[in-house]
Amino acid sequence: MDPHTHTPKRSASAVEGMEEQGSTRKLKLDPAEDLWSEDEHRRLDEEILKACGVFPAGLYKAAILDAPALLSKIHEQIVKRATECDSALVGKQCTLDVRLLFRDNDTLSDMTLKAWEEKSFKEIRNSILRPKALDRSHPELEDTTSSLQQDASVRSWRCDFKGTADETLFAVLKNYLHWTQALGNFEGAPYANLAPIVNSSGTGKSRVVDQLGRKHCFVIPLCLRRKGTDGYPPPDREVRDWLLKKRSTEQDLNIAVVAFLRALFDIAGDHIATIWRQRQPGDSRAAHTIFSGLMNDGGTFTTPPTYRSDFYAKVVDSATKVCSSVLISVVRELIMYQLETKTKTLGLVPQDIGLETNEDVRAAASSFLSQCGGDTIAVLSFDEAHELGANPIMPRNSSPSKRAPTRTSRQGITMFSQILKGLRSVLKLDIMGLYISTSGKYRLISPEPQHDPSSRLANEKRNMFPPITELGFNQLALPLNNPLTLKHVTTAEYISHMGRPIFATRWDTGFRDLQITLLGFARSKLAPRSADSTTNVLACLAARFAVEFCPRNERQEDLEHRLVENHMRYCVGADSRLRMVTIAPSEPLLAEAAFEYLHYFCHREWVLETVAANLDTWGIHQGDRGEFVMSLIWMAARDAVVVEAFPGDVQNRRPWDPYRHSVVSIMDFMKKLLPAGYHQQLESMLPSVGDGDGTAEFQLAFANCRLWCNHFIQVQDYKVINTKFLCALLSNGIGVLCAPNEAGTDLLWIGLKGDVICEENLVLILGQAQNDEHSQPDGVILDAMDPVKLGICAANRSIPIIRIVFALASEKPSVILVEPPPRQSQRLKESKGSDFTSYDFWFAGVDPSTFGCVTAKEAGYYRDLLASSRLLYNPPFPVPRNLGNLDRVVDLKKETEGIGEARVNMRRAANSMMMALKPHFPDTWHGLLFEGKD
């Protein structure tokens, strides 16, 4: 089976549109959006061409093309793919009289002939015989054009801002400006006061810049969102179209940049002066707060506020006039040059109009700052800034490459590259530029320095500021109940407020329809229908299994960047060349969305086949002893319980109630993990460690015990693995992947007896992965899994624990429910007593006879995976050498270190619950976990 062609679950339908007109049945074409990946189209086309090889060589000559026969083969192919993906369709293959289809659609013959001549049947698949992919859940899928969704975006923007991301951003920008002013013209100094804000969707990039303007400094916001794309805030169309207008020469671009910056500063200065003049007595708001409110409040999803539209209409009008005056001046200078040199140069030559040292731009900026007053700073914010990289102009003395562009290919001269130069005119002023983008799009306008059009950057005589990624996390978490209960933390409302703000703010709009479909919305953001299904699988795995990237080549780096851009992966740090540290933070809503995609929209065997086929090429860490495979099997058992309880369709889990739809009993989990032949033995099993006399059988010991776990995180500090902190992890549906090289345990799941979340009620399930051939229990390994000696829990707890060892590489499959030792005298038991009671399990090999949740086919993929078997940091601004002990530089180093602590704390928030430090936990947990501590 080919992992690139085996698709998500699809319902096969010969023709979507069928009409009844009396007794005559008409077959209608039903054009639809493309629901197949490009890889799928290519491979399916190859199969059709190969199948048609039985025809005469001259088949596609129009006179003898048997179009109905060709169409029938395409139909058979689609049905075959659909039945492979969905066993419910086996034996129900659709039949179709394609000749009737030709009879009822006059254009179909030409369409089929064209497809054959082009050797591409993509249009036919999508328009005639398309699979009915994901139609079962289409009401949930994000429709950004609906008035409800648009209203939700506007309302979510107006929610109260929470957290300190704006304060951190302001401190970072001031620090960057201080470095520019201190280093001056030293080699290695900043090239321009421009820095990117980079992160994935829903992290609040635009909103934190809006808050920056409302609270801290003057922000001039500009949104360049492309035509035909939806999003909020809406684009500033007039100035966007003016900036992105295609210009034919470098000089045209330079003139436009000078005109734009001059006009922007002039008009902004006029508006600030008007604000000061019209401010009412008693109005204590700062001018920048008033300006931000006028620029951002009062618009709709598709239309900016009137004030903002008028502002940019004036900017465009002024810039157009400046362009004309500058152009006249350039022509005059050119004529004088021709007269003086007696040359006959035709047309304009690219002359230096002082883009990097333009006095008119500097004067306009200085006047603007004087209107702002005090020692304030000003920020130019370019949202969707990657659009400025459109329509590149190749530099002089270079010719376009015939090769396909790559990430490191020369980018050409763009509006972005020239604005970057233009901002050098205000390098010594307190003006900072921000461009907001996701990581993949950021690379479109910020190439590697050696390929940048600027010679100063290319020769590394100047540096760019590293990206800003700190945007806050869990800042909208809801308060905890007292007593804290499982029922409280497994409500859709509570879960939607954990993680990035996009889900919490949508919930808080109060629209019931949005709340019901929020899980489907999350799935559409994590695994969009427009993306390749293989990449969607990786995105969902990353959200659930703490996947770490270890890219070894450019292709793998690009894949990691693409996950940040399109699949919600979180960037916690990057340097100026966008070497990133990315994570899948603990977000139970996204994890549940990933579960639904992998189990309700994909066939599990295809998912495992895809992972096994791509694990090496993805560039992700695979574990050293089979931990990754162990985590997959553990989660498969949990997922099997959920799918069995709510089969068929995600609509059977709507509205989503996590307490009912996602929490499972420990007994059900263990029965899915074990083959059916062991279920009776499990129920009557006695503990292998602890007080054997009078100890309850397994089914009694774990009665009323449940699991709330839908994803793993990799903890970075073993101190967090104790019952005090595990209460917080349980509340977030977290399973623990222990820190590498920690003795005793690799995986830990946290169950709960009853409903009150407290240390005494936790049920601990410890797992150890062994990629070796032990088919029988090893006492040394089990003895090392001592929760008391490991500091996980206190001695003599009333609730027993469960210990599981996976000896996955064993060639001899076996399952052993470890029996209690022979009966001993009371005196001997007291002398060798245990501090805990444990039920122990030993699983050897990967086989259906070992695991109840593994089929024979899946076992092969797991074995393939077995065969394949970072620190937070602040990207430093590169300080030039040979500066000596300049007092200002020494002070700036201290200032940067001080801000660095705040930036690291915000990254720790994204690395939720991974270390036993305050910043790793939501504020709502601080009183319970860190009372009396700094």
QUIPEUR-V692649 format. One record per backbone hydrogen bond with DSSP energy under -0.5 kcal/mol. NH is the residue of the N-H (numbers start at 1). CO is the residue of the C=O. E is the energy in kcal/mol with one decimal. If there is no record, write none. Layout:
NH:CO:E  NH:CO:E
This chain:
3:1:-0.6  5:2:-1.3  6:2:-2.0  7:5:-0.6  9:601:-1.5  11:132:-0.7  12:10:-0.5  17:28:-0.7  18:16:-0.7  19:26:-2.0  21:19:-0.6  21:24:-2.4  24:21:-2.2  25:23:-0.5  26:19:-2.1  26:24:-0.6  28:17:-2.6  28:26:-0.6  30:127:-2.3  41:37:-2.3  42:38:-2.6  43:39:-2.3  44:40:-2.6  45:41:-2.5  46:42:-2.1  47:43:-1.8  48:44:-2.1  49:45:-2.6  50:46:-2.4  51:47:-2.7  52:48:-2.2  53:50:-1.4  54:51:-1.0  55:52:-1.9  59:56:-1.7  61:58:-1.9  64:61:-2.1  65:61:-0.7  65:62:-0.7  67:65:-1.3  70:66:-2.0  71:67:-2.8  72:68:-2.3  73:69:-1.7  74:70:-1.8  75:71:-2.3  76:72:-2.6  77:73:-2.2  78:74:-2.1  79:75:-2.3  80:76:-2.3  81:77:-2.3  82:78:-2.5  83:79:-2.6  84:80:-1.9  85:81:-1.6  86:82:-1.6  89:86:-2.2  90:87:-1.4  92:89:-2.4  98:96:-1.1  100:97:-1.1  101:97:-1.1  102:98:-2.1  103:99:-2.1  104:100:-2.1  105:101:-0.6  105:102:-0.6  108:105:-1.2  111:107:-2.1  112:108:-2.5  113:109:-2.4  114:110:-2.6  115:111:-2.2  116:112:-2.3  117:113:-2.5  118:114:-2.2  119:115:-0.7  119:116:-0.6  120:115:-2.0  125:121:-2.1  126:122:-2.1  127:123:-2.2  128:124:-2.6  129:124:-1.9  132:11:-2.9  133:131:-1.7  134:9:-0.7  135:132:-1.1  137:134:-1.6  138:135:-1.2  140:137:-2.3  141:137:-0.8  144:142:-0.6  146:143:-1.6  150:146:-2.4  151:147:-2.7  152:148:-2.1  153:149:-2.0  154:150:-1.9  155:151:-2.7  156:152:-2.7  157:153:-1.4  158:154:-1.0  158:155:-0.6  159:156:-0.9  168:164:-2.2  169:165:-2.5  170:166:-2.3  171:167:-2.2  172:168:-2.3  173:169:-2.4  174:170:-2.2  175:171:-2.1  176:172:-2.5  177:173:-2.2  178:174:-2.2  179:175:-2.1  180:176:-2.0  181:177:-2.3  182:178:-2.2  183:179:-2.4  184:180:-1.7  186:183:-2.4  188:461:-4.2  189:186:-2.0  189:461:-0.5  191:463:-3.0  194:192:-2.1  195:433:-2.4  197:435:-2.3  198:196:-0.6  198:468:-1.7  199:437:-1.0  201:564:-0.5  203:200:-1.1  208:204:-2.2  209:205:-1.2  210:206:-2.0  211:207:-2.3  212:208:-1.8  213:209:-1.7  214:210:-1.8  215:211:-1.9  216:212:-2.5  217:212:-1.7  218:377:-1.5  220:379:-3.1  221:219:-0.8  222:381:-2.1  224:222:-0.5  224:383:-2.4  229:226:-1.6  236:223:-2.5  237:235:-1.3  240:236:-2.5  241:237:-3.0  242:238:-1.6  243:239:-2.5  244:240:-2.7  245:241:-0.6  245:242:-0.5  253:249:-1.7  254:250:-2.5  255:251:-2.7  256:252:-2.2  257:253:-2.5  258:254:-2.4  259:255:-2.5  260:256:-2.7  261:257:-2.7  262:258:-2.3  263:259:-2.5  264:260:-2.9  265:261:-2.3  266:262:-2.4  267:263:-2.9  268:264:-2.3  269:265:-2.4  270:266:-2.1  271:267:-2.3  272:268:-2.3  273:269:-2.2  274:270:-2.0  275:271:-2.1  276:272:-2.4  277:273:-2.1  278:274:-2.4  279:275:-1.0  283:280:-2.1  284:282:-1.0  290:286:-1.9  291:287:-2.7  292:288:-2.2  293:289:-2.0  294:290:-2.3  295:291:-2.1  296:292:-1.4  297:293:-2.4  300:303:-2.8  309:305:-2.3  310:306:-2.8  311:307:-2.2  312:308:-2.3  313:309:-1.9  314:310:-2.0  315:311:-1.7  316:312:-2.5  317:313:-2.2  318:314:-2.6  319:315:-2.8  320:316:-2.5  321:317:-1.8  322:318:-2.5  323:319:-2.7  324:320:-1.8  325:321:-2.1  326:322:-2.9  327:323:-2.7  328:324:-2.2  329:325:-1.9  330:326:-2.5  331:327:-2.6  332:328:-2.3  333:329:-2.3  334:330:-2.3  335:331:-2.5  336:332:-2.3  337:333:-2.3  338:334:-2.5  339:335:-2.4  340:336:-2.4  341:337:-2.4  342:338:-1.3  343:338:-1.0  351:349:-0.9  353:351:-0.8  358:355:-0.5  362:358:-2.1  363:359:-2.7  364:360:-2.2  365:361:-2.4  366:362:-2.5  367:363:-2.3  368:364:-2.1  369:365:-2.4  370:366:-2.0  371:367:-1.6  372:368:-1.5  373:369:-1.6  376:373:-1.1  378:430:-2.3  379:218:-2.7  380:432:-2.4  381:220:-2.4  381:379:-0.6  382:380:-0.6  382:434:-3.1  383:222:-3.3  383:381:-0.7  384:436:-0.9  385:382:-0.7  385:436:-1.5  387:384:-1.7  388:385:-2.1  389:386:-1.9  390:387:-1.7  393:413:-2.9  398:395:-0.9  409:406:-1.4  411:451:-1.0  413:393:-3.6  415:388:-0.7  415:390:-0.5  416:388:-1.8  418:414:-1.9  419:415:-2.3  420:416:-2.5  421:417:-1.4  422:418:-2.9  423:419:-2.3  424:421:-1.6  425:422:-1.7  426:423:-1.2  427:424:-1.4  429:426:-1.8  431:429:-2.0  432:378:-2.9  433:193:-3.2  434:380:-3.3  435:195:-1.6  436:382:-2.7  437:197:-2.2  440:561:-0.6  442:438:-2.4  443:439:-1.4  444:440:-0.5  444:441:-0.9  445:441:-0.6  445:442:-0.9  446:442:-1.1  451:448:-2.4  452:449:-1.6  458:454:-2.7  459:455:-2.3  460:457:-1.6  461:456:-2.3  462:456:-1.2  463:189:-2.2  465:194:-0.7  468:196:-2.9  469:467:-0.6  471:469:-0.8  474:499:-1.8  477:474:-1.5  486:755:-3.0  489:485:-1.7  490:486:-1.0  491:488:-0.8  495:491:-2.3  496:492:-2.2  497:493:-0.7  497:494:-0.9  498:495:-1.7  499:497:-0.6  502:202:-1.4  503:500:-0.7  504:500:-0.6  505:501:-2.6  506:502:-1.2  507:503:-2.2  508:504:-2.4  509:506:-1.0  510:507:-1.8  512:510:-0.6  515:511:-2.1  516:512:-2.5  517:513:-1.7  518:515:-0.9  521:517:-2.3  522:518:-2.4  523:519:-2.0  524:520:-2.1  525:521:-1.4  526:522:-2.2  527:523:-3.1  531:528:-1.5  536:532:-2.1  537:533:-2.0  538:534:-1.9  539:535:-2.5  540:536:-2.2  541:537:-2.6  542:538:-2.7  543:539:-1.7  544:540:-1.0  544:541:-0.7  545:541:-2.8  546:542:-0.5  546:712:-0.6  547:542:-0.6  550:619:-3.4  557:553:-2.0  558:554:-2.6  559:555:-1.8  560:556:-2.0  561:557:-2.4  562:558:-2.3  563:559:-1.8  564:560:-1.4  565:561:-2.4  566:562:-2.8  567:563:-1.7  569:563:-1.9  570:583:-2.2  572:570:-0.6  572:581:-2.4  573:581:-1.1  575:579:-1.0  578:575:-2.5  580:578:-0.9  581:573:-2.7  582:580:-0.5  583:570:-2.7  585:583:-0.7  587:585:-1.0  591:587:-2.4  592:588:-2.1  593:589:-2.0  594:590:-2.4  595:591:-2.2  596:592:-2.2  597:593:-2.2  598:594:-2.4  599:595:-1.9  600:596:-2.8  601:596:-0.7  601:597:-1.1  607:603:-2.0  608:604:-2.4  609:605:-2.4  610:606:-2.6  611:607:-2.4  612:608:-2.8  613:609:-2.2  614:610:-1.4  615:611:-1.7  618:614:-2.2  619:615:-0.7  620:615:-0.8  621:548:-3.2  628:622:-0.5  630:626:-2.4  631:627:-2.6  632:628:-2.0  633:629:-2.3  634:630:-2.7  635:631:-2.3  636:632:-2.0  637:633:-1.8  638:634:-1.6  639:635:-3.0  640:636:-2.2  641:637:-1.4  642:638:-1.6  643:639:-2.9  644:640:-2.1  645:641:-1.7  646:642:-2.1  649:647:-1.7  652:649:-1.7  653:650:-2.4  654:651:-1.2  658:656:-0.6  659:490:-1.4  660:657:-1.2  661:657:-3.5  662:658:-2.3  663:658:-1.3  664:707:-2.2  666:705:-2.4  669:665:-2.2  670:666:-2.6  671:667:-1.9  672:668:-1.7  673:669:-1.8  674:670:-2.3  678:675:-2.0  679:676:-1.5  682:678:-2.3  683:679:-2.0  684:680:-1.4  685:682:-1.2  688:838:-1.6  689:838:-1.6  692:690:-1.2  695:692:-1.2  698:685:-1.9  699:683:-1.7  700:697:-0.8  701:697:-3.0  702:698:-2.1  703:700:-1.1  705:702:-1.3  706:752:-2.5  707:664:-3.8  708:750:-0.7  710:733:-2.0  711:733:-1.2  712:544:-3.1  713:735:-2.1  715:713:-0.8  715:737:-1.9  716:914:-2.4  717:914:-1.2  720:717:-1.8  721:718:-1.7  722:720:-1.5  723:792:-2.1  725:722:-0.6  726:722:-2.6  727:723:-1.0  728:725:-0.7  729:725:-1.7  730:726:-2.6  731:727:-1.6  732:728:-0.8  732:729:-0.9  733:730:-1.9  734:729:-2.1  735:711:-2.7  736:748:-3.2  737:713:-3.0  738:736:-0.7  738:746:-3.0  742:739:-1.5  745:743:-0.8  746:767:-3.1  747:767:-2.0  748:736:-1.9  749:765:-2.3  751:749:-0.6  751:763:-3.9  752:706:-2.2  753:761:-2.6  754:704:-2.5  754:752:-0.6  757:484:-3.0  758:756:-0.9  761:758:-1.2  762:759:-1.1  763:751:-2.4  764:762:-0.5  765:749:-2.4  766:764:-0.6  766:802:-2.8  767:747:-2.9  768:804:-2.1  770:806:-3.1  772:770:-1.6  775:773:-0.6  779:777:-0.6  782:778:-2.1  783:779:-2.8  784:780:-1.6  785:781:-0.6  785:782:-1.1  786:784:-1.1  787:785:-0.8  790:786:-2.3  791:788:-1.2  792:787:-2.3  793:787:-1.4  796:835:-4.1  800:798:-0.5  801:837:-2.7  802:764:-2.5  803:839:-2.3  804:766:-2.8  805:841:-2.2  806:768:-2.9  807:805:-0.7  807:843:-3.2  808:770:-0.8  808:806:-1.3  809:770:-0.9  809:772:-0.7  810:807:-1.4  813:811:-0.8  814:844:-1.7  816:842:-2.5  818:816:-0.9  818:840:-1.6  821:688:-0.5  829:825:-2.4  830:826:-2.1  831:827:-1.6  832:828:-1.4  833:830:-0.8  838:689:-2.3  839:801:-2.2  840:838:-0.6  841:803:-2.5  842:816:-2.4  843:805:-2.9  844:814:-2.9  844:842:-0.5  845:807:-2.8  847:845:-0.5  850:847:-2.1  851:847:-2.3  852:673:-1.5  854:851:-1.1  859:855:-2.3  860:856:-1.2  861:857:-1.3  862:858:-2.6  863:859:-2.3  864:860:-1.8  865:861:-2.1  866:862:-2.3  867:863:-1.7  868:864:-0.7  868:865:-0.7  869:866:-1.5  875:873:-0.6  876:874:-0.6  878:876:-0.5  879:877:-0.6  886:884:-0.5  890:886:-2.3  891:887:-2.4  892:888:-2.4  893:889:-2.3  894:890:-1.6  895:891:-2.4  896:892:-3.0  897:893:-2.2  898:894:-2.2  899:895:-2.2  900:896:-2.4  901:897:-1.3  902:898:-0.9  903:899:-2.3  904:900:-2.8  905:901:-2.2  906:902:-1.5  907:903:-1.8  908:904:-2.6  909:905:-1.6  910:906:-1.2  911:907:-1.9  912:910:-2.0  913:920:-3.4  914:911:-1.5  917:915:-1.7  920:917:-1.4  921:918:-2.4  925:922:-2.1  926:922:-0.5  926:923:-1.2  927:923:-0.6  929:925:-2.1  930:926:-2.8  933:930:-2.5
